[in-house]
Amino acid sequence: METMTIVYAIVGLVLGGGIGYIVRKKQVESKNKDLALKTERMLADAKAKAQETVLEARNEAIKLQEEAKKEEFKKREQLEKIEDRLGKKEEQLDQRNESAEKLRSELENKVTSVKALREEVEKIYRLQADELEKVAQLSKGEAREILLKKVEEDSKKEIVETIKRAEQELKEKSAEKARYMIADAIQKYAGDVTAESTATIVELPSDEMKGRIIGREGRNINTFEQITGIDVIVDDTPGSIVISGYDLVRRYIAKVALERLIADGRIHPARIEETVEKVKEEVNNLIKELGERAVYEVGVTGLHPNLIKIIGRLKFRLSHGQNVLKHSIEVAHMAASLASELGADVALVKKAALLHDIGKAVDHEVQGHHAKIGADIAKKFGLPNEIVHAIAAHHGDPEPETVEAMVVHAANLISNARPGANKENLDTYIRRLQELEQACNEFKGVKKSYAIQAGSEVRIFVTPEEVDDLGAIKLSHEVARKIERDLQHPGPVRVNVVRETRAEGIAQ
């Protein structure tokens, strides 16, 4: 029984194992089938994706290939154009090389012929030089030096002689014209006015003093005229000499200096220079005093010291035959009276009237109308706009816009309208002399220049280091041509150029 039981158990186990194996095998086969299906699906998907990728890559490759072909085509076109250009340039270079070769050959031929001619000329020149040395018994260098000196001497003499001949012809031709010009000038300018305006008489203790003033060979009078710029007239009039010049400052300095030299008795060039320089310093102080005196007389306050100095300079200016400082004081008093009657600002009117001609103190230094110059000066020193306007409008241009400006304008007209005041010719005359001196000072090497003899002569002093004797002659003619071309002059103007060299030594 037990044996049977064991047998049954074994048989059962075997059957169970077999059935389990069969069941497990079926499961495994089923899983394998599933895996195979999945694998096939994945392979199919992978193949499909691979095919799509291949197609995309192929399309991309086709596109890149087409773009590469287009780029290659463009580059080929560019290369072809470059090759065409290079070909044309090569042709041009070949043509240029050919023409250059032709020119080179022509130049070589010409150089060869020139060399041959040069050698032939040099041979002839050497033969001539040898013959000349034999004939003249001089070396080449000696002959050249003699020739250059001869040419230089002949040229200088010829230039000087030509200039002298031209000057002589000019003097002869202008003599008759000068007489008519002088007669016409005498008719235009009254003698008493001219004497009062341009000349000053200096009294002498004796006629012997005239010789001392002139000095040996005219040294004293020449030195005096050179330093002061004033013409000294020594004639047969007993007991006096005349100093003439349009500039009142120069004439005043010359008068005071000459009076001191006469009183001192020591008259020589060094003393003259010392006295004139001292008087010039005193005149600067006098100008300041004159300005302060005028301001005090009119009763004007609050002006800048430098402006007061400019007022003082008006003492040495003339306008319409009047002394400008006296005229300004006169206008200030009349304007103040008019302003008080009209109820205008008297203090402002007096200040504007005193300064209305301030531009005339510097109009020979600054270009423009004296009214505009005066207004600019007043503005520079910070004066009120009412005063600036009154100064600018005192001749009616621009029109006066305030009562004060109208009062100044009216007072100026009243002063100019008095008998003997309006001499327009004198202003024109002085302006002409100023322009004459300015024209001379523009030339290089000119140290100073003076218009004398009523503008019929201009005396120019040059720096001797910059202008030699021949240059002085040339300068005189250049100045004369400029006067003829640019300036108005009623008659001939003599141009004298003075070149003086001084040497100084000191003994210890």
Residue pairs with C-beta under 8 A, 6 or more apart in sequence:
129 140
132 138
132 143
133 139
133 140
133 143
136 143
138 146
156 470
159 470
160 470
160 473
163 473
163 477
174 492
177 491
177 492
178 491
178 492
181 490
181 491
181 492
182 491
184 490
185 454
185 490
185 491
188 425
189 425
189 426
189 429
193 321
193 423
193 426
194 454
197 246
197 318
197 321
197 426
198 244
198 245
198 246
198 454
199 233
199 242
199 243
199 244
200 242
200 243
200 244
200 251
200 254
200 255
201 240
201 241
201 242
202 240
202 241
202 242
202 243
202 255
202 258
202 259
202 262
203 239
203 240
204 210
204 239
204 240
204 241
204 262
205 262
206 239
207 238
207 239
209 262
210 234
210 241
212 220
212 267
213 220
213 221
213 224
213 232
213 234
213 241
213 258
213 261
213 262
213 267
214 220
214 221
214 234
215 221
215 222
215 223
215 267
215 268
215 269
219 268
219 269
220 267
220 268
220 269
220 272
221 232
221 234
223 269
223 272
223 273
224 230
224 232
224 254
224 257
224 258
224 272
224 276
225 231
225 232
225 450
225 452
225 459
226 459
226 461
226 498
227 272
227 273
227 276
228 245
228 250
228 253
228 254
228 257
228 276
229 245
229 247
229 250
229 448
229 450
229 452
229 459
230 243
230 244
230 245
230 250
230 251
230 254
230 450
230 452
231 243
231 244
231 245
231 452
231 453
231 457
232 241
232 242
232 243
232 244
232 254
232 258
233 241
233 242
233 243
233 244
234 241
235 241
235 242
243 251
243 254
243 255
243 258
244 251
244 452
244 453
244 454
245 251
245 254
245 450
245 452
246 429
246 430
246 433
246 434
246 451
246 454
246 455
247 316
247 433
248 315
248 316
248 317
248 318
249 283
249 313
249 316
250 450
252 283
252 316
253 276
253 279
253 280
253 283
254 276
256 279
256 282
256 283
257 272
257 275
257 276
257 279
260 275
260 279
261 267
261 271
261 272
261 275
264 271
264 275
286 312
287 309
287 312
287 313
287 315
287 316
288 305
288 308
288 309
288 312
289 312
290 311
290 312
290 315
290 325
291 308
291 309
291 310
291 311
291 312
291 313
292 308
292 312
294 311
294 312
294 314
294 325
294 328
294 329
294 354
295 301
295 303
295 308
295 311
295 354
297 329
298 329
298 332
298 333
298 336
298 350
298 354
299 350
300 332
300 347
300 350
300 351
300 354
303 311
303 351
303 381
304 381
304 382
306 381
307 355
307 358
307 377
307 381
310 358
310 361
310 362
310 377
311 325
311 328
311 354
311 355
311 358
311 361
312 325
313 361
313 362
314 323
314 324
314 325
314 328
314 357
314 358
314 360
314 361
315 323
315 324
315 325
317 323
317 324
317 325
317 360
317 361
318 324
318 426
318 427
318 430
319 327
319 357
319 360
319 427
320 327
320 416
320 421
320 422
320 423
320 424
320 426
320 427
321 420
321 421
321 422
321 423
321 426
322 415
322 416
322 421
324 357
324 360
324 361
327 357
327 415
328 353
328 354
328 355
328 356
328 357
329 354
330 415
331 353
331 354
331 356
331 357
331 408
331 411
331 412
331 415
332 350
332 353
332 354
332 411
334 353
334 411
334 414
334 415
335 349
335 350
335 352
335 353
335 407
335 408
335 410
335 411
336 346
336 349
336 350
336 353
338 344
338 349
338 407
338 410
338 411
339 345
339 346
339 349
339 350
339 403
339 404
339 407
340 346
342 403
342 407
344 403
344 404
344 407
345 386
345 404
348 384
348 386
348 387
348 390
348 404
349 390
349 404
349 407
349 408
351 383
351 387
352 386
352 387
352 390
352 391
352 404
352 405
352 408
353 390
353 407
353 408
353 411
353 412
355 374
355 377
355 378
355 383
355 387
355 391
356 371
356 374
356 390
356 391
356 394
356 408
356 412
357 370
357 374
357 394
358 373
358 374
358 377
358 378
358 391
359 366
359 368
359 369
359 370
359 371
359 372
359 373
359 374
359 375
359 376
359 377
359 391
360 370
360 374
362 373
362 377
363 369
363 370
363 373
364 434
366 373
369 395
371 391
371 392
371 393
371 394
371 395
371 397
372 392
374 391
374 392
375 388
375 389
375 391
375 392
378 387
378 388
378 391
379 388
386 402
386 404
386 405
389 400
389 401
389 402
389 405
390 400
390 402
390 404
390 405
390 408
390 409
391 408
392 398
393 399
393 400
393 401
393 405
393 408
393 409
394 405
394 408
394 409
394 412
395 409
395 412
396 409
400 406
400 408
400 409
415 421
416 422
429 454
429 455
432 455
432 487
432 488
432 489
433 451
433 455
434 451
435 487
436 451
436 455
436 458
436 483
436 487
436 489
436 493
437 449
437 450
437 451
437 458
439 479
439 482
439 483
439 486
439 487
440 446
440 449
440 458
440 460
440 479
441 448
441 449
443 475
443 478
443 479
444 466
445 462
445 463
445 466
445 467
445 471
445 475
446 460
446 461
446 462
446 463
446 475
447 461
447 462
447 463
448 460
448 461
449 458
449 459
449 460
449 461
450 458
450 459
451 457
451 458
452 458
452 459
453 494
455 489
455 490
455 493
456 491
456 492
456 493
456 494
457 493
457 494
457 495
457 496
458 479
458 483
458 493
458 494
458 495
458 496
459 496
459 498
460 475
460 476
460 479
460 495
460 496
460 497
460 498
461 498
461 500
462 472
462 475
462 497
462 498
462 499
464 499
464 500
464 501
467 475
467 497
467 499
468 499
469 499
472 497
472 499
473 497
475 497
476 495
476 496
476 497
477 495
479 495
479 497
480 493
480 495
483 489
483 493
483 495
